[in-house]
């Protein structure tokens, strides 16, 4: 019955995506981040929904005026360069061709989705809607996982949807922590009390779900995110007290086995998992040095023969670091392109509040920049211990920041040269902005 209802919803939304392509972008993001079809059984779960949505959305762009208004920004061009780079490194990859091109297909399609998203992020309402999709998609697992953690006193680990990029408990935890600052952005921008209270309840539940993952990397990411959140807050004394109380309450709720696992962070040299990870990082770096321009290609660090080139004693498996994973697989050139994408997104987040400091109508961009910088810090620290280099959820946030920066920059610096409608779209806040103090 649920599968039939789901098919009915998609039967309504897909034609809308053809007429209004941005609906297709939101659908694409929903399926990419949440994997809603995995919540059902039977043929519904096996249909190639992402491909269907992409084709419909692309057709909608071609048939609508959107194609004529499309503009690429610096972030979009970097993604294009990245796509070219991973194609070249896949041609020269050392791993099994079947595995290499399967991973290339996944990442390349993800990049195409990012470009479609960037093309259609033309105003503030669309950016806001995209953030809502990210929050709803991840918040579903955050609220559900938080309730699960509370119901079982934190004894069992929280995992994400099967056969997805955030299915692993560690990956899910970092993704959830990335979403919490975005929940706060929406809370600050919401006029309705029920929405604000709902998001205020979802945030601690999502925090409990992240703690319930028993992920040590996520715990370090939480500390880093809390520090940046406090540094970017206006009332530092009050916010510091609130953050300390929230984190302390969450930690005190967790069982003794959780505390014992977190305590191994300070004694990593005695922990086999931690020492193996250091060995994996060193091996990944050596692989990159061995092939600095092209790397070993997708899935190379998982192949015994490839790892034996530099270290026969090292395990052949996941690198467990966004930095070393991409460096080993793609080499220094593509790694620098990817690093530039992250750095540019962080710069946009840092720059937004400064561009809008004296423009009250753009207060939404100030909140977005402040909260997005927290999310970036969480990803950077948490990703240091995870193989999450190609996560489209985080990269989509960077595309939203690029669009917000372009929109705000036009509104602030060249309002006289813009059409009146464009200035209005860029500067006006939602009604909820005027309702907040």
N, C-alpha and C positions, 0 to 999 in steps of 0.2 A: 504493500500500500504506500509506504514512504517513497519507494522507488518511482511509483507512478506519479506521485505528487511532485517529486523532483523533476521528472521529465516534463511535467506540465509547466513548471516554472521556467525551465530552459526553453521550452517551445514558445514562451512569451518573450523571453529576454533576447534570444538570438535575432529575431526580426527587428527588435529595437536597436541592436548593435549594428545592423545593416543600415538603418536610417540615421542613427546617432552613434557614430563610431566610438565615441568615448565610453559609451555603455559597454562596448566590447572590451575596451582596455580595462575597465573595472572588473569585468567578468574574468578576463585573463589573469589579472592579479589575484582575484579571489581563488581561482583554481590553483594558481601557482603557490600561494602562501598557505592556504587552508586545506587544499585537497578535499573539497566537500564530497566528491564522488566516492572517496574511500570510506565514507561513513555508511555506504549502502552495499548491498550484495547483488550478485547477478550481473547481467549485461551492462547495467548502468555504470558499474565500477570499472568496466573494461573498455568502454567507448573512448576514443581519442579526443577527449573534450578540448584539450589545449589546441590541437590542430584545427578542430572545427571552429573554435572561437577566433583563432588567428585568421583563418581564411575569410570568415564573415566580416571581421573588423577591417581587414585590409581592403576587401571589396567595398566596404562602406566608405573608407577614406578616398578611394579612387572615384567613387560615384558622387561624393559630396564636395562642397567647396573647401573642405579641410585640407585637401591635397595642395591647393593653390596657396593657402596661407601658411603651410608648414615651413618652419625655420629650424635649422640645426644650431645648437650652441656648442661651446667648447667641450662640454661633457659628452654630448652626442658624438662629436668627431673622435674623441678619445675611445669611445666604445667601438666605433667603426675600425679604428686602428687596432684595437684589441682583437676584434673578430678576424682581421687579416692576419694578425700575429699568431693566434691559436691555430689557424688553418695551416700556416707554414710549418709550425712546430709539429702538427699532426702528420703532415706529409713525411717529415723526417723522424718521426717518433720511433723509439726502440722497442716499445711494448707490442703485444699482439694486436694486429690491425683491427680485428673485430672489436676489442675493448676500447681501443683508441678512438675509433670513429663513432662508436656508440656514445662515448663521453663528449666528443666534439659536437655531435648532433644535439645533445642536451644543452650544452653551454651556448652553442651558436643560436639555437632557437630562443634561449633565454635573452640573448643580446638583441635579437630581432624584436622581442617583446618590449625590451627597454627602449628601443628606438621608436616603436609605435607609441609608447607612453609619452616619450619626450615630445614627439610631434604634436600631440593633442593636449598637452598641458599648457593651455593658452591663457588661462585666467585663474584668479584666486579660488573661485568656487570649485574648479576641477582639482586643484591641488588639495583643497580641504577634503573633497570626496575621496581622493586617493589615500590620504592619511586615514580616513575612516575605514576604508577597505583593509588596510594593513592592520589596524587596531582590532577590527572585528574578526579578521581571519586568525590572528594570533591570540587575541583575547579569549576566543572560544576555548582554546586549549589552556589558557591561563586560568580562567575562572573554573573550568572543569577540573584541571589539575590541582588548583588550590583547594577546592572542596574535597577532592580525593585525599590530599595530604592531611587536611584537618580531620577527616573522618577516620583515617588510619594512623593518626598521631605521627605522621612523617616516617613511618617504618618502611613503606614500600616506595620504590622509585617511580617517578612520573616519566612517561615516554610520550613521544609525539606520534603523529599518524604514520602507519606502516608504509613502506615504499615511497617515502618522501625525503626531502633534504633535511627535514627537522625531525625525522623519526627517532634518531638517537637521543637518549636522555640529555647528553651534554649539549648537543646542537639545539635541542628544544629550549633548554634553560637559557642559553645566550639569546636566542630569538625572543623569548618572553621578556628578558631584561631590556632588550632593544625597544620593545613595544611600550614599556611602562612610561618613559618620558613622552612618547607620542600620545598616550592616554591623557597625560597631564595637559599637553597642548590642547587637546580637544575639550578637556574640562574647562580650561581657561577661556575657550572660545565659545562655549555653549550658553545659550540664553535660558534654557529650560532647567529648572531646578532638578527635575527627575533625571535628566541626562547627566547633569553634574554629579548628582549623588550616585547614579549608577556607575559612572567612571571612577568616582572616589572609592566605591566598593570593589570594583574590578582590579584596581591597582594593588592593594594588599593581597588579594587572592592570587593574582599573577605572581607576586613576590613569593608567596608560599609555594606555588607550583615550581618556581625556579629553585627554591631551597629543597623542595621535595624531589628534585632530580638527583640529588646527592652528587652534583658535579662540582669538583674543586675549582676548575677553571671558571665556572659561572660564579662561584663565590668570590673569586678575585675580581671578576668583572663587576659584580655587585658593589664591591668596595670602591672600585675606580669610578663607577657611575655615580655612586653616592657623593664622592668627593667633588666630581665635576658639577653635579646637580647643586651642591651646596655653594660652590664657587660662583655659579651662574645665577644664583637666586638673589632676590632683592633684599629680603629680610633675613640676613645670614644667621642671626642668633636664634630666631624662631624656627627657621627651616632646619638649622643644625639640630635643634632639640627634637623636632618632628622626625627627621631622618634617623637619628640615633635611637629614638624610641621604637620606630617601626622595625629597624633592623634587629635591635636587641630583642624585641618581642618575638620576631620570627625565629631567631636563633634559639631562644630559650624554649620554644615550643618543640624543636626538633629532638629526636631521641639520642641516647648516648652513642649509638653506633654512627650516627651522622657526625657528631662532634669528634669522634675518634678519626673518622675519615678526613675531616677538615684539618685536624691537627697534623696530619702527615704532610701538609704544605710546608711547615717549618722544618720538617726532618726529611726532605725529599731525597737526600742522599741515601737514606735507609729504605726507601720505597722502590721496589723493583719497577713498578709502572713508571715512576718519574725518571729513573735512571735510563730506562729503555727509551723514553721520549727524548731525552737529551742525545742519546745515540742516534735516534732517527733524524733529529735536526742536523746533527753533524754530517750524517750520511747524505742527507738532502742537499746540504751546502756543497759537499764534495762532488755530488752529481752535477750540480750547476757549474762548478768550476771546471769539471771534466768536459762539459759541453756548454760553454758560457753563452753562446749566441742562440742556440736552439733548444737547450734543455733536453730532457729525455722523453718529452711528450706525455700526454695524458696517460695515467695509470702506470707510468714507468716505475715509480718507487714501490709498486706492488709486485713487481716481477723479479724473481730471484736472479736471473741472468743479468739484469740491468744493475741491480744493487751490487752484485759481485764485481762489477767494474771498479768500484772504489773501496768497498768494505765487505768482504765475504762473511764477516762475523756479525754483521748487522741484520736485523729482521727485515723482510720484504713485506711491508704493509703500509697502512695509512700513516702519513707523516705527523698528523695531529698538530698542525700549525698552519694558519692561513699564509703566513709569510714564507715558510720553508717549503710548503706544498707547492705553491705557485712558482717559486724560484726554481725548484728542481724540475718541475714539469715543463715550464715554459722558457727557462733561461733568463738571463739578466735583462735583455731588451724588453720582452713582453712584461716581465715583472715590474720594470720601471714605468711602463704604460699603466699597468694596474695600480701601482702605488700612486701615480699621478692622479688617477681617478679618485682614489680615497682622499688624497691630500686636497684636491680641488673641492670635493664635497665638504670637507672640514673647513676649508677657507670660506666657502659660501655660508656655512652655518655661523661662523664667527663674524662674517661681514654683515649679515642681515641686520642684526640689532644696531650696528653702527650707521648703516645707511638710513634706517628709519627712526633714529633717536629723536629727531625733532619733528616727526610727522605722525601725529596721533592717529590719523586714518590708517596707518600701516602697522598698528600695534600687533596685528596678527602675525606679521612677518618676524617681529621681535621675539614673540613667544615660540614660533616655529624654529628660529635659529638657535635660541637658547636650549630648547628641549632636544633638537636634533643633534647638537654637539654632545649632549649626554649619551645619546644612542650610539654615536660614532665612537666615543670613548669606550663604551661597553663592548662594542664589536671588536675594537682593536685589542683590548686586553683579553676578553674571553676567547677571541679567535686565535690568540697566540697559542692556545692549547687544543685547538680543534681544526679539523679539515673542513672548513666552511668558506673556502676562498671564493666559490662561485655561487654564493647564496643570492638569489634574485630579490629577496625581500629587502635586504640592506641596500643593494644597488638601486632598487626602485626609489628608496628614500633619497639617495643622492641625486637621482634625476629630478625628483620633486624640488630639492634644494636649488638645483641649477635653474629650473623654471621660475621659482620664486625670486631668485636673485635677478634674473633677466627682467622679470616683470616689475620688481621694485626699483631697479636701477633706471628703467625707462620712466617710471612715474616720478621719481625723485629728481633726476637730473635733466630730463628733457620733456617736461609736461607740455610745454608750449608747442612742441613739434609733433605731438601725438594726437590722433583723432580723439574727440571728446569721449567717445564710448570706451576707448582703450584706457584712458586715464581713469575714468569712472570705475572700470572693472578692477584696475590695479589698486586704486586707493580706497575704495569703499570697503568697510568691514561688514560682516554679517550683523543682523540686528542684535545678536547676542553680545557683540563687542560693546555696544552702547549700554547694555544692561549690567556690565561688570564694573566694579570699581578698581 
